[in-house]
Amino acid sequence: MFAAPGAALASNAAGKTAKTSGSVHKEKTRAKGPAANARSTARAGAAGRPSSAKEAKEARSAKSRKAGTAVVAAAATSATAARTTRKPAPAGAIQEASNAEARLIAVYEMFGRGQTRPALAKARDLVRDYPNFQLAQLVYGDLLAAQLPPSNSLPDTASIAKMRGNPAMAELHEESKRRLQALRDRPPANTVPSQFLALSTRSRYAIAVDASRSRLYLFENSDKGLKLTADYYISVGKAGTDKVTEGDARTPLGVYYITSSLDPKSLKDFYGAGALPINYPNPYDVRRGKTGGGIWLHGTPPQQFARAPLASDGCVVMANPDLRQLLRKVQIGATPVVTARSLQWISQPQAEKESQSITSAINGWKDARASGNEAQLKKFYLPDFQRSSKKSNEGISVVDDEVKYAQGKRVQLKDMSYLHWKDGDDTMVVTFGEVFEGEKSGRSRRQYWLRQGTDWKLFHEEILG
Amino acid sequence: MPKSPRPRARFSFSPTVRALLLAAATCGVALPALAAIEHEEVDKLMQAGKLDEAMVKAEAFLKDKPRDPQMRFLKGVIQLDTGKRNEAIAAFTQLTLDAPELPEPYNNLAVIYASQNQFDKARAALESAIRTNPSYATAQENLGDVYARLASQAYSKALQLDQNNTAVQPKLAVIRTLFTPTPPGAKPTALIAAAPAPAPVAKAAPAPAPAPVAPPPAKVAAAPAPVAAAPKPPETAPAPAPAPAPAASATANAEVESAVRAWASAWASQDMDRYLAAYGPDFTPAGGQSRKNWEEDRRARIVGKSSISVNIENLAIKVDGQNATARFRQIYRADNLNVSSRKTLEMQRSGNQWHIRKESVGG
């Protein structure tokens, strides 16, 4: 039986990391090592974790872009927002949003239609069910304040005015804006994020994060392709995205995989319902000298249903109910996570077209290996090519060995996944399984390719199992 | 939300309430007239601060007529005034069950809940009060206070601020007696006020028919007891605010507000003694009139009316040491007159009391 690329890593990683990495987090404490896979080293644990209190405090102080909103009557903002949503947001889209968010949007819409009383009642139910949903509290407060007579003689008038002027309100307004925007501007039908050129059905789900919208999109993968099944509000690093160095409080941009699922019992409350580390820095990141680590998708602390759009030290933070849905679905080692500044959406034919060049490169590599032509095979490797393996005693470590390994046998590559990442460079993360003629199973490999001119070259390979 | 007029002393009632009250009043054994007198006596004792006596009288009455809503209500107010909150809650709650059409028990439940920091329960009670009687101004106004506090709390939670709200507790107005029409045949007796006919307050200005229930002959009409004769703030106030500094000025504000409302209430109930007592010794009537002439003038203008209502809206109070200025919109209705005007009262403190020093239109 052929082992799934992911399953092999899963059995390997899950067992190992679950024990140790519960206490390993945050890039500050991350032990530096060349291998991205050495994530579960126990020694970082002793260094202690970043003070979550500090992160929480810093999260609050994150600056919002819209300082002006502090003065604007928030109710008016909500109303405007509701009005703009109402037109284009298809009902289906709203149902896909998490329950609390959908209910919040319903309040906006009611208020936008002038149904003030029902909106107030719904908002009250919402804050009763989610008392820590700060944005919902703000909306409820706005709706109540809208009911007040225009008088300044009430004992609470001054405190209301003062709190409305609180700079932290701007973060909530920004959260509101982003939630509405994500629900208003839906991905075009029958499109996928441009990174997902091909995804093996061994990956049953795929995740894409659009930082500009504070949104995480969850796709279900089948032989019919990727289908968007849900999307959630998320927070990213308080300094934004494009992580470069340790401690820069940015969320990395790139294509990654979930590497483990941490037991929430082993975590501080701060991380909520659980945590899903990703393999930042991946080989491409390492090649470019990016540092840091301990980037997780995790939940929220008990006192906060959601956090500000820019709040974390680089992690992707989701509301706990949303994260729980994700936890049920992800496969360790096999669920890809794309984090983009702003996702581009492409059609299936477009994706196939864009994968042609890498497909022919892979086939060229395979044929060169099978033919035993070392000189020809060497052309596919960059001089600084590195290979890492989960099984350190694995015999092969140099290019020449590939030829011996293949022994001229016919080989079938299957379960191909292409994840395309383009920033300054053009890279491709290719995952596949190989089965030699006459054998029932074989290796799973994850290869990192870099485009040089018109040629694709390998600079890193992981043997998954 | 409809603008909330601020007459704590008056409200209208629906025909169903009236019918219910009449039914309740007439099915008992005691004479209706007697009942009205008993209610008045208890009410007067309460106003005089003789709460124990009032309670004894109320309980004696309820022995005979245990279901009488007005007396049960008065008893609830006495319990409230004497700090027996749980008993008062039980009394008012039972009234809301037995007579769900009455807004007053809901209102007073809300007052108690608010004093216990249970603002959402207070809100629910007030919304019930308003459902039973949409033009019930006191409940509307109380609801405004509660909404403001709930909004303030929601904003604190939105900002994750410390929940120790330093703002002064909103002070909700207690209704001190049910607005019950005096049953037919009742003697006017020693009513403090030859009180206004139950002209619907608030927006429904032109009363469809004056005093629809009470037969006109005895010019009594339905006489609402002089409701809320300036609810004594110390008794009705919910727990005092924890922060002492803002509380001081707030207390002064509340005292002035209470004085203004007492003045309006005395005027509306044509209680000349209380009305004139609202003016301090150094009050100077406008136009160089002597105090004596002015008093006679006022008496003639007030006592002669068959009914008066004085509503106060948009009350703004500024306290400066021993002096205060109260500006508001005064909506005055008497007989066929309906005048809305800006008014400014300049007040002066003497001891615990605030007295009017100057009264002027406009401002």
Interface residues (C-beta under 8 A of the other chain):
Chain A: R60 R124 V127 P131 N132 Q134 L135 Q137 L138 Y140 G141 D142 L144 A145 Q147 L148 P149 S151 N152 S153 L154 P155 D156 T157 A158 S159 I160 M163 R164 N166 A168 M169 L172 Q303 Q304
Chain B: M1 K3 S4 D120 G144 D145 Y147 A148 R149 L150 A151 S152 Q153 A154 Y155 S156 K157 A158 L159 Q160 L161 N165 T166 A167 V168 Q169 P170 K171 A250 N314 L315 A316 I317
